[in-house]
Amino acid sequence: MRKIWTIIWLQVKGFFKSPGAIILMFVMPALFSWIFGGMAVNSGENKSLVNIVVNDGQDSKGIVALLKKNAHFEWKRTSLSQAKKNVSEQDAVAAVVIPTDIQERIKNNSPLFEIIVQRKSEEYLGLYPHLKGTAQLIQTTHQSVLKEKGEAFPQLLEAIAAYKGIKVEQQLVQADHINQTGTNLMIVGFAIMFMMFGLSGAASTILDERIGGTWGRLMTSPVSKLQICLGYLLSYFLMGWIQFAILMVAMNLMFDTTWGKLTYLIPFASLVILTVVGFGLMIAGLVKTKQQASAIGAVLIVSTCMLGGVYWSIDLVPDMMQTLSLAVPQSWAMAGFKEIISGSLHFGTLLKDSLVLVGFSILFFFIGLRAMKFE
């Protein structure tokens, strides 16, 4: 065990002697998280505009009041032509058209709202659940007054809209939590990306050691191949955890971020780091020089991070891209972190994400170790 720890210490010490490695592993992810995380936090202060196209009917008045319950958007009544213009010019996230025959639509089980939207932006994805929930509430309210007089429906809608009880407060708190979760996931995404760059570069130092003769001398020393492999792999794993832990602390100080339950976060983050180590080892095993490893690694890391939802939410891309994202480990890592950070902690989802990452790890280590030359 002492020999393994000696290899770990030498690798970690050598890694932290490189200013470039420190910048790549710590300065760059912290800087990116500070810039883009700050932008995400400040963007919450500016409310996105949603237009409402509505008549002056009694039913519509209560519906508008229900929509405005979501205080994270700016709601503005306007004409249909102006609403279409605002959406087209992206001045408004969407426009909600409330028809005059709302009760007939409820009876016929037809869509209650007509939504005008140019693209499914992140703001629209945050707006849609509120619209869907409001429509369901309207349908439920109508069902409860079927046996009453006609004016009972709008009166009940207004009463519900005026209610300021636990439901409304819970909705507002949940919306704040969703925004905070998005910022935290952005920070985790940058950590994964720069961890892949850093650990891939660290693993590719084996190529320089082979050319310089260090690797050959190590092979002739009284250390087994298993001890050498464990020493190198554990040193990369330790580097990954040092980076992730420092970034967690730094982002908590800058943005007061929350990372969910550590009993879930630590094992899952360890699995993600192990997958990244395997990825770096695979790159180092498939190429012949460190320059090739840097070039190929950069292309693979950037492309798979784009596909895996590191830079933006996977929900924003077309269905075909969402299907392709299942073929990269980043998408499963981000999905697992989302469950943990948001507090959902759905066991089935976490188990699936973890098993898939285990599969990627086994594949990466198998390819890397098989291609590694120990002579």
Helices and strands as residue ranges (DSSP letters): H 2-16, H 19-22, I 23-27, H 28-43, E 48-53, H 58-67, E 73-77, H 80-88, E 94-97, H 102-107, E 114-116, H 122-144, H 152-162, H 166-203, H 205-212, H 214-220, H 225-255, H 262-286, H 290-307, G 314-316, H 319-324, G 325-327, H 329-342, H 347-371
